[in-house]
Amino acid sequence: MNDFKYTFSIGIDHFSNFRTHLVIIACLTLIGLHARAQLFDGGTRHSITICPDSTVWCAGDNSEGQLGDGTTNNSTVAVQAIGLTEMIAVSAEYYHSLGLKADGTVWGWGKNSFGQLGDGTTTDRPTPVQMTPITDVIAIVGGGEHNIMLKSDSTVWTCGQNWQGQIGDGTTTDRHNPVQVPGLTGVIAIAGGTAHTVAL
């Protein structure tokens, strides 16, 4: 971040002849956004952010629909994720994206081969779909191919890939809808890695 409150990114641009690039997107000013929200994040090959009007914009690799614009076309400029308003948090993972609305609902788009979008299917989604059945979420974070949600009652819920038990339900079965992690109460923070989940 700089003094002008713009978001910058720098690194290898795999979709512009592998040149190092500096991207400045003027709409990404953080003025007026929810103070506790995760306002931007980076996935394996894409980036995601919330603009001041609480819409979501993404750029980069879109091979699995992770930009949420209804296509699978890569984009070197930010495109708007379709239909998302009143967003307060976002998370970008391997090849999917996750967003949290102010009403406590969770929305996902992109790769869904392990059920990580939580919509009950394993169908990739190039536009956002609502994770079900889960509401009253206050925090979201993703692992490699799974997602973790913290609810207002301080319980933890997960969905997606589970080959190493990262869902925390005592099995190694992938979960296509969110399931509650048993035995966890009073949780105040969550984090995820490639094949593990952490709660505080």
C-alpha positions as CSV (number, residue, x, y, z in Angstrom):
1,M,0.0,0.0,0.0
2,N,1.1,3.6,-0.6
3,D,0.0,6.9,0.8
4,F,-2.6,7.3,-2.0
5,K,-4.4,4.2,-0.8
6,Y,-4.1,2.4,-4.1
7,T,-3.4,-1.4,-4.4
8,F,-0.3,-2.3,-6.3
9,S,0.9,-5.7,-7.4
10,I,4.3,-6.7,-8.8
11,G,5.7,-10.0,-10.1
12,I,5.8,-12.3,-13.1
13,D,2.9,-11.8,-15.4
14,H,2.3,-15.2,-17.0
15,F,-0.2,-13.8,-19.4
16,S,1.8,-10.8,-20.8
17,N,4.9,-12.5,-22.3
18,F,6.3,-13.4,-18.8
19,R,7.4,-9.8,-18.2
20,T,7.6,-8.2,-14.7
21,H,4.8,-5.8,-14.3
22,L,3.4,-3.1,-12.0
23,V,-0.3,-2.8,-12.0
24,I,-2.1,0.2,-10.6
25,I,-5.9,0.0,-10.5
26,A,-7.3,3.3,-9.5
27,C,-10.6,1.9,-8.3
28,L,-8.9,-0.1,-5.5
29,T,-8.7,2.8,-3.1
30,L,-9.6,1.5,0.4
31,I,-11.4,4.6,1.6
32,G,-14.7,3.8,3.1
33,L,-14.4,0.0,3.2
34,H,-15.2,-2.2,6.1
35,A,-12.3,-1.9,8.5
36,R,-12.0,-5.6,9.3
37,A,-12.5,-6.9,5.8
38,Q,-9.8,-8.7,3.9
39,L,-9.9,-6.3,1.0
40,F,-7.7,-8.1,-1.5
41,D,-5.9,-11.4,-2.0
42,G,-3.8,-13.3,-4.5
43,G,-4.3,-16.9,-5.7
44,T,-1.9,-19.1,-7.6
45,R,-2.2,-17.0,-10.8
46,H,-5.0,-14.5,-10.2
47,S,-5.8,-11.6,-7.9
48,I,-9.1,-10.4,-6.3
49,T,-10.2,-7.2,-4.6
50,I,-13.1,-5.3,-3.2
51,C,-13.7,-1.8,-4.6
52,P,-15.3,1.1,-2.6
53,D,-18.7,0.3,-3.9
54,S,-18.4,-3.2,-2.4
55,T,-18.2,-5.0,-5.8
56,V,-15.5,-7.6,-6.6
57,W,-12.9,-7.3,-9.3
58,C,-10.4,-9.9,-10.5
59,A,-7.5,-10.2,-12.9
60,G,-5.1,-12.9,-14.1
61,D,-5.6,-16.6,-15.0
62,N,-9.2,-17.5,-15.7
63,S,-8.7,-21.1,-16.9
64,E,-11.2,-22.4,-14.4
65,G,-13.5,-19.4,-14.2
66,Q,-11.8,-18.0,-11.1
67,L,-12.3,-14.4,-12.3
68,G,-16.1,-14.8,-12.0
69,D,-16.9,-12.8,-15.2
70,G,-18.8,-15.7,-16.9
71,T,-15.9,-16.6,-19.2
72,T,-12.7,-18.6,-19.0
73,N,-10.7,-15.9,-20.8
74,N,-7.5,-14.8,-19.0
75,S,-7.4,-11.0,-18.3
76,T,-4.5,-8.7,-17.7
77,V,-6.9,-6.0,-16.5
78,A,-9.4,-6.2,-13.7
79,V,-12.9,-7.6,-14.6
80,Q,-15.9,-7.5,-12.4
81,A,-17.2,-10.7,-10.8
82,I,-20.8,-11.0,-11.9
83,G,-23.6,-10.3,-9.4
84,L,-21.7,-9.6,-6.3
85,T,-22.6,-6.6,-4.1
86,E,-22.2,-5.6,-0.5
87,M,-19.0,-7.7,-0.2
88,I,-16.9,-7.4,2.9
89,A,-14.2,-10.1,2.4
90,V,-12.5,-12.0,-0.4
91,S,-10.1,-14.9,-0.6
92,A,-8.2,-16.2,-3.7
93,E,-7.0,-19.8,-3.8
94,Y,-5.4,-22.2,-6.3
95,Y,-8.0,-21.9,-9.0
96,H,-11.1,-20.6,-7.2
97,S,-12.2,-17.5,-5.4
98,L,-14.4,-16.9,-2.4
99,G,-16.3,-13.9,-1.2
100,L,-18.3,-13.0,2.0
101,K,-21.3,-10.7,1.8
102,A,-22.4,-8.3,4.5
103,D,-25.5,-10.6,5.1
104,G,-23.2,-13.5,6.2
105,T,-23.6,-15.6,3.0
106,V,-20.6,-17.0,1.2
107,W,-20.1,-17.1,-2.5
108,G,-17.6,-19.0,-4.6
109,W,-16.5,-19.3,-8.2
110,G,-13.9,-21.1,-10.3
111,K,-12.6,-24.6,-10.0
112,N,-14.9,-27.0,-8.0
113,S,-13.6,-30.5,-8.7
114,F,-13.5,-31.3,-5.0
115,G,-16.7,-29.5,-4.0
116,Q,-14.7,-26.5,-2.7
117,L,-17.4,-24.0,-3.8
118,G,-19.8,-25.7,-1.4
119,D,-22.8,-25.7,-3.7
120,G,-23.4,-29.5,-3.6
121,T,-21.7,-30.2,-6.9
122,T,-18.3,-30.7,-8.5
123,T,-19.1,-28.4,-11.4
124,D,-16.7,-25.6,-12.2
125,R,-18.5,-22.2,-11.9
126,P,-17.4,-19.2,-14.1
127,T,-19.9,-17.0,-12.2
128,P,-20.4,-16.8,-8.4
129,V,-22.7,-19.3,-6.7
130,Q,-23.9,-19.3,-3.1
131,M,-22.4,-21.8,-0.7
132,T,-25.2,-23.8,1.0
133,P,-26.4,-24.4,3.5
134,I,-24.4,-21.9,5.6
135,T,-25.3,-18.4,6.9
136,D,-24.1,-16.0,9.6
137,V,-20.5,-16.3,8.5
138,I,-18.1,-13.6,9.8
139,A,-14.8,-14.8,8.3
140,I,-13.6,-16.9,5.3
141,V,-10.2,-18.3,4.3
142,G,-9.1,-20.9,1.8
143,G,-6.6,-23.7,1.7
144,G,-5.4,-25.2,-1.5
145,E,-8.6,-26.9,-2.6
146,H,-10.7,-26.5,0.5
147,N,-12.4,-23.5,2.3
148,I,-12.9,-22.6,6.0
149,M,-15.7,-20.5,7.4
150,L,-16.1,-19.0,10.9
151,K,-19.7,-18.4,12.0
152,S,-21.0,-15.8,14.4
153,D,-21.6,-18.5,17.0
154,S,-17.8,-19.2,16.9
155,T,-18.1,-22.6,15.2
156,V,-15.9,-23.6,12.2
157,W,-17.3,-25.0,9.0
158,T,-15.3,-26.5,6.0
159,C,-15.9,-27.9,2.5
160,G,-13.8,-29.2,-0.4
161,Q,-10.9,-31.6,-0.7
162,N,-10.3,-33.8,2.3
163,W,-7.5,-36.3,1.3
164,Q,-5.4,-35.4,4.4
165,G,-8.3,-34.8,6.7
166,Q,-8.2,-31.0,6.3
167,I,-12.0,-30.8,6.6
168,G,-11.7,-32.0,10.2
169,D,-14.8,-34.2,10.3
170,G,-12.9,-37.4,11.1
171,T,-13.0,-38.7,7.5
172,T,-11.0,-38.3,4.3
173,T,-14.1,-37.9,2.2
174,D,-14.4,-34.7,0.1
175,R,-17.3,-32.5,1.2
176,H,-19.4,-30.7,-1.5
177,N,-21.3,-28.7,1.1
178,P,-20.1,-27.1,4.3
179,V,-19.8,-29.4,7.4
180,Q,-19.2,-28.3,10.9
181,V,-15.9,-29.3,12.5
182,P,-16.9,-31.2,15.6
183,G,-15.5,-30.2,19.0
184,L,-14.6,-26.7,18.1
185,T,-16.3,-23.9,20.0
186,G,-15.3,-20.4,21.0
187,V,-13.1,-20.0,17.9
188,I,-11.9,-16.4,17.1
189,A,-9.6,-17.0,14.1
190,I,-9.1,-19.4,11.2
191,A,-6.4,-20.2,8.7
192,G,-5.7,-22.8,6.0
193,G,-2.8,-24.4,4.2
194,T,-2.5,-26.6,1.2
195,A,-3.8,-29.7,3.1
196,H,-4.5,-28.5,6.7
197,T,-6.7,-26.2,8.7
198,V,-5.9,-24.2,11.8
199,A,-8.3,-22.6,14.4
200,L,-7.6,-20.3,17.4
